[in-house]
């Protein structure tokens, strides 16, 4: 869930994807995204239909509560981050054991969440401005949910992938299947939210099949 630090307010809205250009940049692109990246892949495909050949959206993070569904600890921490007043202070605190415990809620096999990856996440979190971005992200979750309204605009073939034990509920997955009735659908047995960590071969096989 971590990415570049940017001070732009994080919010998804119609037409808020990458700037349109018919001539510059790559074309015939396969987009794959996991979690927030799944939403970004789908909305980017809606914004730039002339450039996107195929979309693989893994455990798209487009439902209420998100990571707060993984554990009581995650719910308490994310609730504190978005709270008025104390939220910015809490967003700056990232004790390694707490972050590990929360993010391990996204995998069934805890060994799949490696310490070097956790260290990289912590390094990213220490970049100037990152706590502001993280807090904005959690506070703008309703806009991620609203972005689902753009899914029917996607013209490229779509493959929806969900871990069997993803934080999304069956009703969330069925809702996206209704929005994208032509999409392929794969449920990965035993997998949770971070399929690229827990079952990387599944994601790789889907990309190779789409190549």
C-alpha positions as a Python dict, from the first residue, in 0.01 Angstrom:
ca = {
    (1, 'X'): (0, 0, 0),
    (2, 'X'): (302, 224, -3),
    (3, 'X'): (418, 416, -305),
    (4, 'X'): (582, 744, -403),
    (5, 'X'): (556, 1036, -167),
    (6, 'X'): (344, 1310, -316),
    (7, 'X'): (180, 1608, -156),
    (8, 'X'): (-113, 1605, -397),
    (9, 'X'): (-433, 1520, -215),
    (10, 'X'): (-516, 1157, -281),
    (11, 'X'): (-863, 1128, -420),
    (12, 'X'): (-1021, 929, -698),
    (13, 'X'): (-1287, 1097, -906),
    (14, 'X'): (-1411, 1072, -1264),
    (15, 'X'): (-1139, 1185, -1501),
    (16, 'X'): (-874, 1199, -1229),
    (17, 'X'): (-644, 940, -1386),
    (18, 'X'): (-324, 1009, -1580),
    (19, 'X'): (-332, 1300, -1828),
    (20, 'X'): (-467, 1200, -2166),
    (21, 'X'): (-237, 1200, -2465),
    (22, 'X'): (-295, 1014, -2788),
    (23, 'X'): (65, 1039, -2899),
    (24, 'X'): (307, 1030, -2603),
    (25, 'X'): (389, 735, -2382),
    (26, 'X'): (344, 357, -2409),
    (27, 'X'): (63, 178, -2591),
    (28, 'X'): (-64, -181, -2603),
    (29, 'X'): (2, -208, -2228),
    (30, 'X'): (-100, -486, -1991),
    (31, 'X'): (-174, -339, -1648),
    (32, 'X'): (-149, -551, -1335),
    (33, 'X'): (-221, -408, -993),
    (34, 'X'): (-275, -553, -647),
    (35, 'X'): (-484, -398, -370),
    (36, 'X'): (-490, -20, -434),
    (37, 'X'): (-302, -98, -754),
    (38, 'X'): (-598, -303, -873),
    (39, 'X'): (-823, 3, -850),
    (40, 'X'): (-557, 215, -1022),
    (41, 'X'): (-520, -37, -1304),
    (42, 'X'): (-895, -45, -1369),
    (43, 'X'): (-947, 332, -1354),
    (44, 'X'): (-640, 396, -1569),
    (45, 'X'): (-780, 156, -1828),
    (46, 'X'): (-1106, 352, -1818),
    (47, 'X'): (-918, 680, -1868),
    (48, 'X'): (-684, 557, -2142),
    (49, 'X'): (-867, 290, -2341),
    (50, 'X'): (-652, 346, -2650),
    (51, 'X'): (-339, 246, -2460),
    (52, 'X'): (-443, -49, -2245),
    (53, 'X'): (-458, -398, -2394),
    (54, 'X'): (-546, -597, -2081),
    (55, 'X'): (-599, -553, -1707),
    (56, 'X'): (-524, -798, -1426),
    (57, 'X'): (-671, -664, -1101),
    (58, 'X'): (-565, -861, -792),
    (59, 'X'): (-768, -815, -472),
    (60, 'X'): (-890, -470, -574),
    (61, 'X'): (-914, -253, -260),
    (62, 'X'): (-1249, -88, -329),
    (63, 'X'): (-1471, -169, -31),
    (64, 'X'): (-1543, -25, 312),
    (65, 'X'): (-1296, -71, 599),
    (66, 'X'): (-1025, -235, 386),
    (67, 'X'): (-726, -336, 598),
    (68, 'X'): (-928, -267, 913),
    (69, 'X'): (-1106, -596, 839),
    (70, 'X'): (-785, -788, 897),
    (71, 'X'): (-763, -753, 1276),
    (72, 'X'): (-868, -550, 1579),
    (73, 'X'): (-518, -398, 1589),
    (74, 'X'): (-548, -279, 1229),
    (75, 'X'): (-889, -129, 1298),
    (76, 'X'): (-761, 61, 1603),
    (77, 'X'): (-450, 194, 1425),
    (78, 'X'): (-625, 302, 1104),
    (79, 'X'): (-905, 457, 1308),
    (80, 'X'): (-645, 655, 1502),
    (81, 'X'): (-470, 771, 1184),
    (82, 'X'): (-786, 928, 1041),
    (83, 'X'): (-900, 1077, 1373),
    (84, 'X'): (-902, 1458, 1401),
    (85, 'X'): (-626, 1612, 1610),
    (86, 'X'): (-423, 1305, 1702),
    (87, 'X'): (-432, 1152, 1354),
    (88, 'X'): (-117, 1321, 1217),
    (89, 'X'): (79, 1219, 1527),
    (90, 'X'): (-30, 855, 1504),
    (91, 'X'): (46, 848, 1130),
    (92, 'X'): (410, 929, 1208),
    (93, 'X'): (448, 638, 1451),
    (94, 'X'): (537, 311, 1278),
    (95, 'X'): (680, 66, 1532),
    (96, 'X'): (814, -229, 1338),
    (97, 'X'): (636, -498, 1546),
    (98, 'X'): (301, -321, 1499),
    (99, 'X'): (344, -276, 1124),
    (100, 'X'): (454, -639, 1091),
    (101, 'X'): (151, -764, 1285),
    (102, 'X'): (-93, -555, 1081),
    (103, 'X'): (45, -643, 740),
    (104, 'X'): (83, -1011, 825),
    (105, 'X'): (-296, -1004, 842),
    (106, 'X'): (-280, -998, 461),
    (107, 'X'): (-108, -1337, 428),
    (108, 'X'): (-190, -1683, 554),
    (109, 'X'): (170, -1802, 539),
    (110, 'X'): (345, -1554, 768),
    (111, 'X'): (686, -1646, 624),
    (112, 'X'): (573, -1494, 293),
    (113, 'X'): (600, -1151, 454),
    (114, 'X'): (978, -1123, 465),
    (115, 'X'): (1176, -900, 699),
    (116, 'X'): (1370, -732, 417),
    (117, 'X'): (1041, -631, 257),
    (118, 'X'): (917, -493, 588),
    (119, 'X'): (1240, -295, 623),
    (120, 'X'): (1187, -149, 276),
    (121, 'X'): (834, -41, 371),
    (122, 'X'): (967, 127, 684),
    (123, 'X'): (1233, 312, 480),
    (124, 'X'): (960, 437, 247),
    (125, 'X'): (753, 547, 546),
    (126, 'X'): (1039, 766, 672),
    (127, 'X'): (1046, 976, 356),
    (128, 'X'): (950, 1340, 413),
    (129, 'X'): (577, 1389, 378),
    (130, 'X'): (484, 1021, 373),
    (131, 'X'): (271, 1029, 693),
    (132, 'X'): (62, 1305, 533),
    (133, 'X'): (9, 1090, 225),
    (134, 'X'): (-76, 781, 431),
    (135, 'X'): (-333, 971, 633),
    (136, 'X'): (-486, 1122, 318),
    (137, 'X'): (-513, 776, 170),
    (138, 'X'): (-711, 636, 464),
    (139, 'X'): (-929, 946, 484),
    (140, 'X'): (-1016, 919, 115),
    (141, 'X'): (-1123, 556, 113),
    (142, 'X'): (-1479, 658, 9),
    (143, 'X'): (-1335, 784, -320),
    (144, 'X'): (-1178, 442, -385),
    (145, 'X'): (-1520, 287, -338),
    (146, 'X'): (-1677, 551, -564),
    (147, 'X'): (-1416, 468, -832),
    (148, 'X'): (-1599, 138, -887),
    (149, 'X'): (-1856, 334, -1085),
    (150, 'X'): (-1590, 373, -1355),
    (151, 'X'): (-1529, 0, -1401),
    (152, 'X'): (-1798, -43, -1671),
    (153, 'X'): (-1607, 211, -1882),
    (154, 'X'): (-1310, -26, -1918),
    (155, 'X'): (-1290, -149, -2277),
    (156, 'X'): (-991, -382, -2241),
    (157, 'X'): (-1028, -746, -2130),
    (158, 'X'): (-1016, -774, -1750),
    (159, 'X'): (-913, -1059, -1522),
    (160, 'X'): (-1033, -1023, -1162),
    (161, 'X'): (-825, -1221, -914),
    (162, 'X'): (-909, -1270, -546),
    (163, 'X'): (-744, -1466, -271),
    (164, 'X'): (-994, -1704, -117),
    (165, 'X'): (-942, -1533, 220),
    (166, 'X'): (-898, -1177, 93),
    (167, 'X'): (-1035, -894, 307),
    (168, 'X'): (-1306, -840, 45),
    (169, 'X'): (-1627, -1027, 112),
    (170, 'X'): (-1806, -1251, -140),
    (171, 'X'): (-2063, -975, -188),
    (172, 'X'): (-1784, -728, -279),
    (173, 'X'): (-1646, -968, -539),
    (174, 'X'): (-1987, -1043, -686),
    (175, 'X'): (-2057, -670, -714),
    (176, 'X'): (-1742, -623, -924),
    (177, 'X'): (-1832, -923, -1139),
    (178, 'X'): (-2165, -755, -1212),
    (179, 'X'): (-1989, -432, -1305),
    (180, 'X'): (-1751, -624, -1533),
    (181, 'X'): (-1965, -913, -1663),
    (182, 'X'): (-1718, -1007, -1938),
    (183, 'X'): (-1422, -1027, -1699),
    (184, 'X'): (-1243, -1353, -1627),
    (185, 'X'): (-1248, -1446, -1260),
    (186, 'X'): (-998, -1645, -1055),
    (187, 'X'): (-1016, -1723, -684),
    (188, 'X'): (-683, -1842, -546),
    (189, 'X'): (-738, -2122, -291),
    (190, 'X'): (-596, -2051, 53),
    (191, 'X'): (-454, -1711, -46),
    (192, 'X'): (-524, -1388, 141),
    (193, 'X'): (-478, -1021, 37),
    (194, 'X'): (-114, -1001, -71),
    (195, 'X'): (-116, -1267, -341),
    (196, 'X'): (201, -1133, -503),
    (197, 'X'): (386, -1218, -181),
    (198, 'X'): (203, -1534, -88),
    (199, 'X'): (139, -1687, -432),
    (200, 'X'): (364, -1502, -678),
    (201, 'X'): (351, -1790, -926),
    (202, 'X'): (-24, -1735, -975),
    (203, 'X'): (24, -1370, -1067),
    (204, 'X'): (321, -1458, -1291),
    (205, 'X'): (122, -1727, -1473),
    (206, 'X'): (-163, -1483, -1538),
    (207, 'X'): (79, -1227, -1680),
    (208, 'X'): (246, -1486, -1899),
    (209, 'X'): (-93, -1603, -2024),
    (210, 'X'): (-181, -1244, -2113),
    (211, 'X'): (148, -1181, -2292),
}
